[in-house]
Amino acid sequence: MEQIFFILLIALFFGCKQSKSDSKTIKTSKSELIDVFRASNSNYPKISVHRGGKGIPYYPENCLETIKYVNDSISAIFEIDIAQTKDGKMVLMHDNSIDRTTNGTGLISNKTYNTLKNYNLIDDFGNATKFKIPLFSEVLKWCNANNVILTVDIKRSVSQKAVIDAIKTGEAKDICIVITYDVKQAQSAFKISPDLLLSVSARNHDEFDRLLQTNIPTENMLAFTGTRLSNPSLYKRLHNKDIVCILGTLGNLDNRAKARSNGLYKTWLEKGIDILATDRPFQAYKAIN
């Protein structure tokens, strides 16, 4: 009887130990995007849609319906901006106020989400739509269900930890890349959640050197190389570390392509860029394909 009890005790001990080990593995498993966005892979979308889609008639920026509309036409990832309301709700909004992108006025931090539901989004041409300011949780749910990848820009009205916690709550780490703008932000994001892929600022060799001096593994890095072309040696060096390079064509480079030729988008990829972050997703996508 004592032998049976001893055997059961050992089995229970190792069973609990294995259960704890499995639980720990689940909690610390890395985002699938860490393996997808590798320079050696290249099997990922080459277009990043700025603010979820800009300059599209009757489809406003940072709007779930716009993401759906663009996603129906091209393969892309979507950059979105997260702000926080007076009652702590996270919503998609770039500006501090709702004046430019809705038919309402005022600071978003002074309004509850229920108040925001009274307003409609407007497009970049001033056209009113029936679309509402979306909750971050709603966007995460749809993107998760449809395997749509987001790059998440965190505005000053909301803490980095709160946004990362929302990503975890929505079980969306496999579709979310967290944007950081400097080494300090990158380090804090990695400390909060070392399992996420981070967009890090590496516009030149000095910025990349500072990143390499941190404890952030290069596999957790997606390099935003700025809104101007960098020296090709930077792209080569990033690729040697298997890091994907993003160029922000939004602004001057998009205007150059519009004025001269959309073929410039393909030329920029040939210089060593992997992803184009653009306000002209349809034109850029067509040019590189």
ZIPE-V172479 format. One record per residue. PHI is phi in degrees with one decimal (999 if undefined). PSI is psi in degrees with one decimal (none if undefined). D_FIRST is the distance of its C-alpha to the first C-alpha in Angstrom with 2 decimals. Layout:
<<PHI | PSI | D_FIRST> <PHI | PSI | D_FIRST>>
This chain:
<<999 | -41.4 | 0.00> <-64.9 | -37.8 | 3.80> <-64.4 | -41.3 | 5.41> <-63.7 | -43.7 | 5.20> <-61.9 | -41.2 | 6.28> <-65.1 | -41.8 | 8.64> <-64.6 | -42.2 | 10.00> <-63.6 | -37.7 | 10.74> <-65.1 | -42.8 | 12.35> <-64.7 | -43.1 | 14.45> <-62.4 | -40.2 | 15.48> <-65.6 | -40.6 | 16.53> <-62.2 | -50.4 | 18.44> <-70.2 | -30.3 | 20.33> <-65.3 | -44.4 | 20.97> <-65.3 | -40.1 | 22.57> <-63.5 | -42.1 | 24.43> <-66.1 | -39.6 | 25.79> <-62.5 | -42.9 | 26.78> <-64.9 | -38.5 | 28.64> <-64.8 | -43.6 | 30.26> <-63.0 | -41.7 | 31.43> <-61.5 | -41.8 | 32.74> <-64.9 | -38.8 | 34.62> <-63.5 | -41.5 | 36.10> <-63.5 | -44.0 | 37.36> <-65.8 | -31.9 | 38.96> <-105.6 | 6.2 | 40.77> <-63.7 | 137.4 | 41.80> <-79.7 | 158.3 | 45.52> <-59.9 | 141.9 | 48.19> <-61.9 | -25.2 | 49.11> <-66.4 | -23.6 | 52.69> <-62.1 | -34.7 | 52.02> <-86.2 | -27.0 | 51.80> <-73.1 | -48.9 | 54.56> <-88.8 | 76.2 | 57.25> <-123.8 | 139.6 | 57.71> <-59.8 | -30.9 | 61.16> <-78.3 | -9.4 | 59.92> <-92.4 | -63.3 | 58.75> <71.1 | -0.7 | 61.76> <-91.9 | 66.7 | 60.12> <-149.9 | 162.7 | 60.47> <-61.0 | 141.1 | 63.26> <-99.5 | -0.3 | 66.35> <-119.0 | 130.8 | 67.76> <-112.5 | 121.4 | 66.61> <-88.4 | 111.2 | 68.30> <-64.6 | 130.8 | 69.52> <54.2 | 29.3 | 68.67> <75.3 | -0.7 | 67.28> <129.3 | 115.7 | 70.80> <-123.9 | 157.5 | 74.24> <68.1 | 23.6 | 77.77> <-109.2 | 117.0 | 76.82> <-54.6 | 128.3 | 79.03> <69.1 | 12.1 | 77.19> <-130.0 | 102.8 | 73.87> <-74.7 | 163.4 | 73.21> <-71.1 | 158.8 | 71.20> <48.5 | 47.6 | 67.59> <-130.0 | 131.8 | 67.37> <-62.0 | -39.1 | 64.59> <-63.9 | -32.4 | 67.17> <-69.5 | -42.2 | 68.92> <-59.0 | -43.8 | 65.75> <-61.9 | -42.7 | 65.26> <-63.2 | -48.2 | 68.90> <-67.3 | -41.7 | 68.91> <-62.7 | -27.3 | 65.54> <-68.7 | -20.9 | 66.98> <-105.2 | -35.8 | 69.66> <-138.1 | 161.4 | 68.29> <-88.1 | 119.8 | 65.17> <-158.3 | 164.6 | 64.78> <-106.2 | 160.8 | 62.67> <-125.6 | 121.4 | 63.77> <-85.2 | 128.9 | 64.41> <-130.4 | 158.0 | 64.04> <-113.7 | 134.1 | 64.65> <-112.3 | 123.7 | 62.35> <-122.1 | 174.0 | 63.80> <-130.0 | 137.3 | 62.47> <-83.4 | 175.1 | 63.98> <-60.2 | -34.5 | 64.57> <-96.4 | 19.2 | 61.44> <83.5 | 10.7 | 59.25> <-82.8 | 138.4 | 59.29> <-92.9 | 127.7 | 59.50> <-132.0 | 166.7 | 62.30> <-88.1 | 118.5 | 64.30> <-166.8 | 131.1 | 67.51> <-84.6 | -46.8 | 69.37> <-83.6 | 163.6 | 71.88> <-69.2 | -30.7 | 71.45> <-111.9 | 167.3 | 73.53> <-98.9 | 6.4 | 73.65> <-59.3 | -45.4 | 77.46> <-75.5 | -35.7 | 77.78> <-108.6 | 1.9 | 75.16> <-137.2 | 175.6 | 75.32> <-90.5 | 17.2 | 77.99> <-114.3 | -177.4 | 76.85> <-138.3 | 158.9 | 77.39> <115.0 | 163.9 | 75.50> <-73.0 | 139.3 | 72.66> <-67.8 | -29.8 | 69.33> <-71.2 | -12.5 | 67.62> <-99.3 | 2.9 | 69.72> <-122.3 | 140.9 | 68.72> <-79.2 | 162.9 | 65.66> <-64.2 | -36.7 | 64.28> <-61.1 | -34.9 | 65.56> <-67.8 | -41.9 | 69.02> <-61.9 | -27.5 | 68.79> <-67.4 | -12.4 | 68.16> <-79.2 | -13.5 | 71.76> <-105.6 | 154.9 | 73.14> <-111.6 | 149.0 | 73.56> <-76.0 | 148.0 | 73.40> <-119.5 | 153.8 | 76.65> <-84.6 | -177.2 | 77.16> <-69.9 | -7.2 | 79.02> <-107.4 | 6.9 | 82.29> <85.9 | 6.2 | 82.05> <-77.8 | 129.3 | 81.14> <-74.0 | 145.1 | 79.02> <-126.2 | 175.4 | 75.94> <-93.2 | 1.3 | 73.58> <-80.3 | 147.6 | 70.61> <-108.3 | 161.9 | 68.69> <-64.3 | 120.9 | 67.11> <-85.8 | 147.3 | 63.59> <-71.9 | 143.1 | 60.35> <-57.4 | -40.7 | 58.48> <-62.7 | -35.7 | 55.35> <-67.1 | -41.3 | 57.38> <-67.2 | -42.4 | 58.62> <-59.6 | -42.8 | 55.15> <-62.4 | -46.1 | 53.85> <-68.0 | -43.9 | 56.70> <-65.6 | -36.9 | 56.64> <-61.5 | -45.4 | 52.91> <-68.0 | -26.2 | 53.34> <-112.2 | 9.9 | 56.28> <55.0 | 45.3 | 55.12> <-102.3 | 128.3 | 58.11> <-90.8 | 136.2 | 57.90> <-115.8 | 143.1 | 59.15> <-108.5 | 124.9 | 60.36> <-105.3 | 113.1 | 59.97> <-96.1 | 121.1 | 62.71> <-97.9 | 116.6 | 61.76> <-80.1 | 168.6 | 64.73> <-67.4 | -19.3 | 65.23> <-76.6 | -5.4 | 64.42> <-137.0 | 144.5 | 60.71> <-79.6 | 151.0 | 58.23> <-58.6 | -43.2 | 56.73> <-62.6 | -40.2 | 53.20> <-63.1 | -39.9 | 53.86> <-69.5 | -43.4 | 55.01> <-63.9 | -39.3 | 52.11> <-61.5 | -39.0 | 49.69> <-65.5 | -37.4 | 51.52> <-63.0 | -43.2 | 51.10> <-66.5 | -43.0 | 47.35> <-60.6 | -38.2 | 47.18> <-82.0 | 4.9 | 49.15> <50.0 | 47.4 | 46.83> <-118.0 | 19.5 | 50.06> <-66.7 | -21.0 | 49.52> <-83.9 | -1.5 | 50.03> <-127.3 | 6.5 | 53.54> <-121.8 | 132.2 | 54.70> <-113.5 | 126.0 | 56.47> <-90.8 | 126.8 | 57.16> <-84.9 | 132.3 | 60.69> <-127.3 | 153.4 | 61.36> <-111.5 | -13.1 | 64.81> <-152.9 | 176.2 | 64.27> <-61.8 | -40.5 | 61.81> <-61.1 | -45.0 | 60.68> <-65.6 | -39.5 | 59.83> <-63.7 | -42.5 | 58.08> <-65.2 | -41.5 | 55.93> <-68.3 | -38.6 | 54.96> <-64.6 | -41.8 | 54.08> <-65.7 | -37.6 | 51.94> <-65.4 | -40.7 | 50.18> <-67.2 | -42.2 | 49.46> <-149.6 | 87.9 | 48.25> <-69.0 | -1.3 | 48.06> <-94.3 | -0.2 | 47.09> <-97.0 | 152.7 | 50.56> <-84.5 | 133.7 | 53.68> <-115.9 | 137.1 | 56.55> <-86.0 | 118.6 | 60.28> <-116.6 | 150.9 | 61.71> <-84.0 | 116.6 | 65.35> <-138.4 | 71.8 | 66.61> <-84.1 | -13.1 | 70.35> <-156.8 | 177.4 | 71.29> <-65.6 | -36.6 | 69.95> <-63.0 | -44.1 | 69.72> <-64.5 | -39.1 | 67.48> <-66.5 | -39.3 | 65.26> <-59.1 | -42.0 | 65.10> <-64.8 | -36.1 | 63.90> <-67.0 | -39.3 | 61.12> <-67.1 | -21.2 | 60.04> <-82.7 | -5.2 | 59.78> <-89.1 | 179.3 | 57.08> <-92.3 | 11.1 | 53.34> <-80.8 | 120.9 | 53.74> <-63.5 | 145.2 | 52.90> <-63.2 | -24.2 | 55.85> <-67.8 | -19.3 | 53.68> <-87.8 | 3.0 | 53.58> <-107.0 | 134.5 | 57.40> <-120.4 | 119.8 | 59.96> <-92.8 | 115.9 | 63.35> <-87.2 | 116.4 | 66.09> <-97.2 | 13.3 | 69.18> <99.0 | -173.9 | 71.60> <-106.6 | 13.0 | 74.48> <-129.1 | 154.1 | 76.72> <-66.5 | 133.3 | 76.42> <-96.8 | 173.6 | 75.00> <-62.9 | 131.9 | 75.81> <-54.0 | -22.8 | 74.25> <-64.3 | -28.6 | 72.72> <-68.2 | -46.0 | 70.34> <-61.2 | -41.1 | 69.13> <-63.8 | -42.2 | 68.69> <-65.4 | -41.0 | 66.73> <-63.5 | -42.4 | 64.42> <-64.4 | -33.8 | 63.94> <-62.9 | -24.9 | 63.07> <-94.9 | 8.2 | 60.10> <65.9 | 29.5 | 59.37> <-98.9 | 133.1 | 60.43> <-77.5 | 139.1 | 62.22> <-105.9 | 130.8 | 65.63> <-112.2 | 132.3 | 66.99> <-109.7 | 129.1 | 70.70> <-84.4 | 100.5 | 71.93> <-84.4 | -10.3 | 75.03> <-54.8 | 132.8 | 75.32> <97.4 | -126.4 | 78.67> <-58.9 | -44.7 | 81.14> <-69.5 | -38.1 | 79.65> <-60.9 | -42.6 | 79.28> <-64.0 | -36.8 | 82.91> <-65.4 | -43.2 | 83.97> <-65.0 | -37.7 | 82.34> <-65.6 | -40.6 | 83.95> <-78.1 | -37.5 | 87.37> <-99.9 | -63.0 | 87.37> <-171.8 | 135.8 | 84.88> <-66.8 | -14.8 | 81.33> <-62.9 | -16.2 | 81.05> <-61.1 | -30.8 | 80.43> <-59.3 | -42.2 | 76.81> <-68.6 | -38.0 | 76.26> <-60.3 | -41.7 | 78.19> <-66.1 | -37.6 | 75.91> <-62.3 | -38.3 | 72.81> <-67.8 | -18.6 | 74.48> <-79.4 | -9.7 | 74.84> <125.2 | 0.1 | 71.06> <-76.9 | 144.6 | 70.00> <-105.8 | -35.9 | 66.99> <-133.1 | 138.1 | 67.10> <-106.1 | 119.3 | 70.12> <-92.6 | 111.9 | 69.67> <-137.8 | 156.4 | 72.63> <-94.1 | -0.7 | 74.53> <-124.6 | 62.3 | 75.86> <-62.4 | -38.7 | 72.73> <-67.1 | -44.5 | 74.50> <-68.1 | -42.5 | 77.28> <-65.7 | -41.1 | 75.03> <-62.6 | -44.9 | 72.59> <-63.6 | -39.3 | 75.49> <-65.8 | -38.9 | 77.04> <-88.4 | -6.3 | 74.00> <-112.8 | none | 73.13>>
